[in-house]
Amino acid sequence: MVTENPFSLMYGKIPTSFIERSEEFIKITNTFSSKAPSTLAYMITGVRGAGKTVLMREVAKTLREKQGFITVDLNPQGKLIESFAQKLFYEGRAHKLFQNFELTIDFKFAQLSIGGEEKINDPEVVAERLIKDAKRKILVTIDETNNTQEMKKFANFYQSMIGEGYEVYLLMTGLKNNIDALIQSKAASFLSRTPKIVLGPLDLVAIVNEYARVFGIDSALASQLARLTKGYAFAYQVLGYFFYESKFRQIEDGLLRKYDEYLRKNGYEVIWNGLTAREQEFCIALHKSIGKEAKEILRLVNIKESNYQNYRGSLIEKGIIEAKGYGKLEFALPRFDEFIETMMVYFD
């Protein structure tokens, strides 16, 4: 058993103990490291807490340390082009680049002075000049991408940069509905052709092995813990954290109460509020149904079969439910039935 709690309760933080997504990691890093990459951009999507940010940061760290990429992380709520120019400038300086440049930039103004003589005032021109002179592969990361005017503007700028043949790579994370909204924008039309990596559950065998190693427990107990996570990355961290802190080192009611409460307050309530009213009704019907069968859910939610298929498909794409045999459904998120039970107080 390890001597310090290796699990993290924070979203996005790379914890000491985490299950690597080897297939997705290798796919992105190999593509971006290739001499003739098939794509310069990837979108990572999945339900909140699926591990999108952790994967993105692991990729960025590896490409920076092992492949010599300049990495630029952008805040999706900021002035993206101006921020990109500023961060690229200072990252380049750290790599002994741009020694003859001086940059002055704020939210309304950007000026690049070259050799004390030539001056460039347009942020996009400044950014392009820095890209050109860097002569390095550049990786831009954007976490929790949203359909904003700044994002559309940056997407249009980025598209022009790859059109010019610059080696600027883009790795973004985002929820499905936010990415879909952005893709529908004409300014970001190229994103419709950008490959998407949808993160599903973690490998349960890997979770069993890691729990057994960290806690020094047998595989039977580690398997019980793993099944309680259903492979949901955030749940793996939360359950691991509270189990490590538990005095009893067994699955008891106090542990499950802490687990359920943390998932509810720090994950499931946000996920729930992001669903439409009809999607929420569908989930309540699934919770109430005994056999978890389509005909029973149809009766409880009182919708047409065509609409049933639409809501079913939407909730599967969002990572909330999963198909379990012909005509049957199940929640993909661990103990989501228990969460909905606590939410029933708000419904008639």
Stockholm file with secondary structure:
# STOCKHOLM 1.0

chainA/1-348         MVTENPFSLMYGKIPTSFIERSEEFIKITNTFSSKAPSTLAYMITGVRGAGKTVLMREVAKTLREKQGFITVDLNPQGKLIESFAQKLFYEGRAHKLFQNFELTIDFKFAQLSIGGEEKINDPEVVAERLIKDAKRKILVTIDETNNTQEMKKFANFYQSMIGEGYEVYLLMTGLKNNIDALIQSKAASFLSRTPKIVLGPLDLVAIVNEYARVFGIDSALASQLARLTKGYAFAYQVLGYFFYESKFRQIEDGLLRKYDEYLRKNGYEVIWNGLTAREQEFCIALHKSIGKEAKEILRLVNIKESNYQNYRGSLIEKGIIEAKGYGKLEFALPRFDEFIETMMVYFD
#=GR chainA/1-348 SS CCSSCCCCCSTTCCCSSCCCCHHHHHHHHHHHHSSSCSCSEEEEECSTTSSHHHHHHHHHHHHHHHHCCEEEEECTTSCHHHHHHHHHHHHHHHTTCCTTEEEEECSSCEEEEETTTEEECCHHHHHHHHHHHHCSCEEEEESSCCCCHHHHHHHHHHHHHHHTTCCEEEEEEECHHHHHHHHTSGGGGGGGGSCEEECCCCCHHHHHHHHHHHHTCCHHHHHHHHHHHTTCHHHHHHHHHHHHHCSSCSCCHHHHHHHHHHHIIIIIHHHHHTSCHHHHHHHHHHHHCSSCBHHHHHHHHTCCHHHHHHHHHHHHHTTSEEECSTTBEEESSTTHHHHHHHHGGGCC
#=GC SS_cons         CCSSCCCCCSTTCCCSSCCCCHHHHHHHHHHHHSSSCSCSEEEEECSTTSSHHHHHHHHHHHHHHHHCCEEEEECTTSCHHHHHHHHHHHHHHHTTCCTTEEEEECSSCEEEEETTTEEECCHHHHHHHHHHHHCSCEEEEESSCCCCHHHHHHHHHHHHHHHTTCCEEEEEEECHHHHHHHHTSGGGGGGGGSCEEECCCCCHHHHHHHHHHHHTCCHHHHHHHHHHHTTCHHHHHHHHHHHHHCSSCSCCHHHHHHHHHHHIIIIIHHHHHTSCHHHHHHHHHHHHCSSCBHHHHHHHHTCCHHHHHHHHHHHHHTTSEEECSTTBEEESSTTHHHHHHHHGGGCC
//
